[in-house]
Amino acid sequence: MSDYRTNPMRASAQTGVMIDEGLRAYMLRVYNLMMLGLAITGVVAYGAAAMAIGEDGLTAFGQAIYLTPLRWVVMLAPLGLVMFLSFRIDRMSVAAAQTTFWAYSALVGLSLSTIFLVYTGQSIVQVFFITAATFGALSLYGYTTKRDLSGMGSFMVMGLFGLIIASIVNIFMASSALQWAISMMGVIVFSGLTAWDTQAIKEMYVEGDDEATGGRKAIMGALRLYLDFINLFMSLLQLLGNRE
């Protein structure tokens, strides 16, 4: 009776199946981490808004986080934490990196609670589902396509830098036309980045990775997709959201 040593084709097929199963488990872990991060962000954003907005306007909590210098901490803390995670993850345990990602998700939720001051709750929910459908389709494309998306990814990264510069300029100009253009560009850039990041995360998978290495890769992959989703959501909300 033949075995894997005497039947190389069967052994190769078995190895291919194992790699496919490992890749699916790895990508499922990435998506689960991302979705849990989004859930934390949503719960914290809604909870903070409920505590900050009263029947007669802002509560004491709302005034503290929106109108005092503390608002700069709320705005800048997520940036500091995501930079810390990005630069330190190789020296962190999987548990520490995951906890940092949860903390980052919560801080983003606190900073995003301001959208409940600007947009109606119904439009926020509607745009969230539009974002989820768009993100899902783009990520599926990035996962399944045989086309190399690295060229498009490089172009989108350049577009991201342009977005950052334009956003800084518009802080001083306060131009509604420029803000509309930034939002349109944001939808294009983060749509492209979603597909590219998914393909890049898929290609990061290595069958021989140990649990720690694979865990850190999954967390960084989840962070990349999380950022794509949040920024795509905010760009679409600025375009489609109904203001209070």
SULKA-V245033 format. One record per backbone hydrogen bond with DSSP energy under -0.5 kcal/mol. CO is the residue of the C=O (numbers start at 1). NH is the residue of the N-H. Records with the same first field share a line. If there is no record, write none. Layout:
CO->NH  NH
This chain:
3->6  7
7->11
8->12
9->13
10->14
11->15
12->16
13->17
14->18
15->19
16->20
17->21
18->22
19->23
20->24
21->25
22->26
23->27
24->28
25->29
26->30
27->31
28->32
29->33
30->34
31->35
32->36
33->37
34->38
35->39
36->40
37->41
38->42
39->43
40->44
41->45
42->46
43->47
44->48
45->49
46->50
47->51
48->52
49->53
52->54  59
54->57
57->54
59->63
60->64
61->65
62->66
63->67  68
64->68
68->71
69->72  73
70->74
71->75
72->76
73->77
74->78
76->80
77->81
78->82
79->83
80->84
81->85
82->86
83->87
84->88
85->89
88->91
89->92
93->97
94->98
95->99
96->100
97->101
98->102
99->103
100->104
101->105
102->106
103->107
104->108
105->109
106->110
107->111
108->112
109->113
110->113
111->114
112->115
113->116
114->117  118
115->119
118->244
120->124
121->125
122->126
123->127
124->128
125->129
126->130
127->131
128->132
129->133
130->134
131->135
132->136
133->137
134->138
135->139
136->140
137->141
138->142
139->143
140->144
141->145
147->149
149->153
150->154
151->155
152->156
153->157
154->158
155->159
156->160
157->161
158->162
159->163
160->164
161->165
162->166
163->167
164->168
165->169
166->170
167->171
168->171  172
169->172  173
170->174
174->176
175->179
176->180
177->181
178->182
179->183
180->184
181->185
182->186
183->187
184->188
185->189
186->190
187->191
188->192
189->193
190->194
191->195
192->196
193->197
194->198
195->199
196->200
197->201
198->202
199->203
200->204
201->204  205
202->205
206->209
210->214
211->215
212->216
213->217
214->218
215->219
216->220
217->221
218->222
219->223
220->224
221->225
222->226
223->227
224->228
225->229
226->230
227->231
228->232
229->233
230->234
231->235
232->236
233->237
234->238
235->239
236->240
237->241
241->243
242->120
